[in-house]
Amino acid sequence: MKRVSAPAEALTEAPETASSGAEDSPDAKRAKKASAKMEKVETVNVFAQSGVASAQNAATALNAAKKEANSGDDFATLLADAADAGTSNLSLERPALDGSEMENDIVLQWVDMDMYSGDPLREHPVPGEHVPGLRSGEVPIIRVYGVTDKGQSVMCHVYGVTPYFYTDIPGDAFGESELSRFREALDARVCSAARINQGSAVVAVVIREKMSIMGYCGGAKKRYLQIMMSLPNLVPKAKSVLQNGFACPGFPEKQFMTYESNVPFVLRYMVDNDIVGSNWLTIPKGRYRARGPSSRMSRCQLEVEAVYEDIVSHDPALPEWSAIAPLRIMSFDIECMGRRGVFPDPTQDPVIQIASYIKVQGEDHARAKVVLVLDSCLPIVGAQVKSFSDERELLLEWTRLVQRADPDVVTGYNVESFDFDYLMGRAKALKIEAQFGQLGKLRNKVAKINKKTFSSAAYGTRENSEIEMEGRVVMDMIQYMYRNHKLSSYSLNAVSSEFLGQQKEDVHHSIISDLQRGSDEDRRRLAVYCLKDAYLPLQLLEKLMVLINYLEMARVTGVPVPFLFSRGQQIKVLSMLYRKCLQLDIIVPVLPRAGGDGNGEVSYEGATVIEPIRGFYDEPIATLDFASLYPSVMMAHNLCYTTLIPTGEEKGLIENKDYKKTPTGHLFATTERQKGILPTILEELLAARKRAKKDMKAAKDPLRKAVMNGRQLALKVSANSVYGFTGATIGALPCIPISSSVTAYGREMIDATKAAVERKYTIKNGYKADAQVIYGDTDSVMIKFGGLDVAESMELGLKAANELTEELFIKPIALEFEKVYSPFLLLAKKAYAGMYYCSSAEKPDKMDVKGLVTVRRDNCGLARTVVGTCLHKILVDRSVDDAVAYAKETISALLQNKVDISLLIVTKSLSGKSEDYAVKQAHVELAARMRARDAGSAPVVGDRVPYVIIKAAKGAPAYMKSEDPLYVLQHNIPLDFDYYLDQIGKPLKRIFTPILTNPDSLLHGDHTLKRYKALPSSNVGIARFAVKKLQCIGCRAPIDCKGGLCRSCEKNRESIYLDRLAEANDLEDRFARLWTECQRCQGSLHQDVLCTSRDCPIFYMRKKVQKDIEQVQTKIDRFAEIDF
Amino acid sequence: MIECRLAEASVLKKIVEALKDLVTDAAFEFSENGLQLQAMDSSHVSLCYLQLLSTGFEHFRCDKESSLGVSLPNLAKVLKCANNDDTLTLKAKDEPDVISLVFESKKQDCIKDFDMKLMDLEQEQLAIPDTEYKSKVTIPADEFRRIIADLQVLGDTCKITAEKAGVRFAVEGDVGKANITLKPGEAADEEGGKSVNIDVEEAVELRFALRYLNYFAKATPLAESVELSMSKDVPLLVEYKMGEIGAIQYYLAPKIDEEDEE
């Protein structure tokens, strides 16, 4: 059972609630709670208006009130509460301009950036000054969208940026005089390749003194050509012309290497002007020109034009520029009318509701909650409900709403792949695409959906839709979840329950249509549901600090925020690399991409793992860790592209002075010779992280604390991703000598540590026992010092870390004492559990479990629960006996069918038809069987299919044994308990192997002798032909008389009857509780529960209890059959 | 208190062998009239029903109806320890948690005593309503076993056609097809009593999974002949009669065409 809500009582001990509470109906009680809550919020409101000093208090109080409302799980009440909290004072729109803006500097935090091509700027905003770049033809113009600290929207056209890249010089004899010849020849080739008839593509060619990042060159610069192009889309054209073979007149044809020719133009601009993701920019007064109404492109409040050199970029590391502007966030969700058995199709099925939440970053309450409903609808307290009779009107009203609210960030759940796609498709079907699509910040620009497949080693391959809305960043929370959390289910429901502790009702899409066709009340209900779907993603965004963390990641790595959602890891490292290279006159070559078939992939030896000495350690185990192992190795040994000396070129250099040989035999120059770029970047990242952590500790304001935390996390992740970047063989700049040397050093260090520990901390040297390294992995070693308590282990661990660091390693490699485990259960490589002591030796901080029945999707919930509880009993309660007893009890309950079916369910998502799979899979086969039973309710592609394993003929393949849990409940189909026994048996045996002499005893023995054998209800197999024989209700002996009892039980008739009756009462009570729980979840105690969420354990419990009541009732009825 | 003695342990041995592949856990139901066992196989396609009458035992005593849950594979292991001509005594207390098996050699010079833990099986009882079968075929038991084994080579579904003129077993599979027809005959009499007997009121044609027929044929050592009873739309009844002690019956649901697709 979930907790029953009683939030208000604790807080407001109002006398009337206490006095009249007893005879109140539950509804009256709720109303009272609600009003009590409102009072609370109102007082808060007074605070809020009374002045700045108490704002802090008010904020905390408001939060408390909010939390309280949340735990009630009653979304309608929550809406009402929020309505009372003064939302309406703040308007939906952005604050108006006061007219003085144009006389001052414009300071903005930018959120989005794009480019377009257009006419060059005729006159510099400052009369008489020169505008750089081409004076005629089309030029690239960058649009920067941002928000001022007051929350006003700004768009700036940035002029004068020229796209460029580098290439090799055609030959040693090439000089200044040949430049124009080169330009003309290249221009001709590019123009013909790009079919340009007039104007030129190659604007200028200049000789620059640069170094290539690849390989050590001792600081000697070489000549390269910088090639300036008219438009960025011509860069790749020029690149391929040069790569495929080009001859400068007077020089032989050759294939040119190009440099930095694949940098996205926007990023190029950012790198060159030191602009990082979402930092603050100043456009100084007098150096920009405002656009008048006639020449405006956007709906932004301020639209200006300026030359790129005039824009000042502020370093977000400075405290005064680390703030976050009041960005506007909009979360939305749509509902559409489905038909039975078919997934809604935008060409046919109308959109019936759109709910939107509008919020401003940093404020506690939403600015507006609007739900647009097709057909009439009852009002919802706290939200605006607008009814429409025409679907076109509804859609267009939403466009107007987006324009008015003008969000900088748009969020929702799966909005990119479903909601936006559907809305656009629907608008197209209704032929209002052009009007409806005005969703971006630009005027006369229809939002566009791009479908693309994105594949990355870190995130896997996913098909994405991307919506293009200029000036707005789309943060689809489902994408965030995919990228950042490994979950067994990614449904909004599952995610909300995981991170917010909230359930939502899951209404099947066929029921949505029924509700829509129903009464005003039904549509109101749907609207509340829709609002909640818009509310939850927003909650997730806030709770998980997604916006703040992503902004910080963008600032640290210097890429625009949308890149973080749409691109992989490499671009972040590349961005940092480009920035550093620019300072050092280094250029980055564009290597031809390695074939993606994986055959050409070079593999190298990875990290080392010290073979674990398995066992249960009832004494402290100290763990020493290398802090940021790979980054520190790269820094210590100066491993970089720029320090790598190609074999055979070390002539004239002295080993161990000018260069060092790594364990893999590669040569790298020492720091004295040349400091590498990667080590420099890493040093800066780690230093910045130290600062951010310090700032975080010092910060008083919770928002600033959050920002600093986001930053230090971003810095850590970025530092760690550098090593991976060098090892990504199909990446932009792979360099196996670096990555293989890094891991080789890592291995050496672990081995050296182990040897040193076992040499130093021995009885011979005056310690209590001989220390032993029982396990080590990648960057840590676990040591059993022996004979010490937790406090002493901590002390010795700390001492050892310092001594070993001093003795064995080069700076900044450092061994740190991290934690002590006591007790500690070591099962296998990467699989262990223990009580974690870090902050104090008295009380453990937590139970730490690694690699044990993690969230693997093909494990049922029971396995996780049992293993978790057993570990808890062993480690926290320190009672192996309890753990064994618990494991046996659970197994016994399983065999008697007393385990809740929701714990036995495995869920997988259906991505195609049976034919699409090479191997038959349980959930796919089940979906096919369900379709044969009832096409209407069967899962369709994209749905998640929950299943349980049922008994089947001996040797039947697993895919034949899957069944719909609901069907199993309804038809009483026997589950394959032996299968589940095996499922929980394996992990149990694993954890008990080091503890018990005979772990198999858990799975056999007296507790497994009591078994439930289900009898399938009719129409399955032989049961179709059979009739149930009467059994005695008391002892189950077969009987053939009426009355329900056998002869020997007859004398106990009364007590047996009362037992059954009590059983029935219990079940009814349980059902009532479950039902109300579901009613609460749906937010109304007056309506039937419609939810059929297959992710929700309560749903199955409800169904199971329903079935159980039926069975007990039949038994009770049999008592009546007798004639007295 | 239960106490019953069988003259030859081999009877129970064979019975358990005939059941254990189809059913793993089952309840022996003791009553004053004898002992019965009824269970479905794990995929619920077939049902087996064993009946041993008290009169077939050397000695039979049951004071109170009781249901004893037994793991058949374990029982088979215990029975392996008995010689075929040992006498076997089953004993259990009221509300028992073990069943005792005592094997005594013919010469009374060796007594083996086993206690086996019982299982508590929570299950409901089924019965197949009595049916007037339209056709009945009696075949020598080993002949039937042979037919099933032969046909299994070719496919997994067997079509049984019973007509006055004979009974045909047909299989079609990827490899090819096979037909085995048995005619009612006095011809077989020459070899000594075993013959095919056909009693067909109405011709019947039904399809069954060979896998299960093969399990049923494990009962062959228990009886000379096997009786197949069929009617349209009801389960096939395969019965092995063990003389005066009782019989073992198997019911198998016919295959319906749409199920074949799976």
Interface residues (C-beta under 8 A of the other chain):
Chain A: Q896 N897 K951 A952 A953 K954 A956 P974 D1006 L1009 K1010 R1011 Y1012 K1013 A1014 L1015 P1016 V1020 G1021 I1022 A1023 R1024 F1025 A1026 V1027 K1028 K1029 L1030 Q1031 R1036 A1037 P1038 C1046 S1048
Chain B: D21 D25 E29 M40 D41 S42 S43 H44 V45 S46 L47 K64 E65 S66 S67 G69 K117 L118 M119 D120 L121 E122 Q123 E124 Q125 L126 A127 I128 P129 R211 V234 P235 Y251 L252 A253
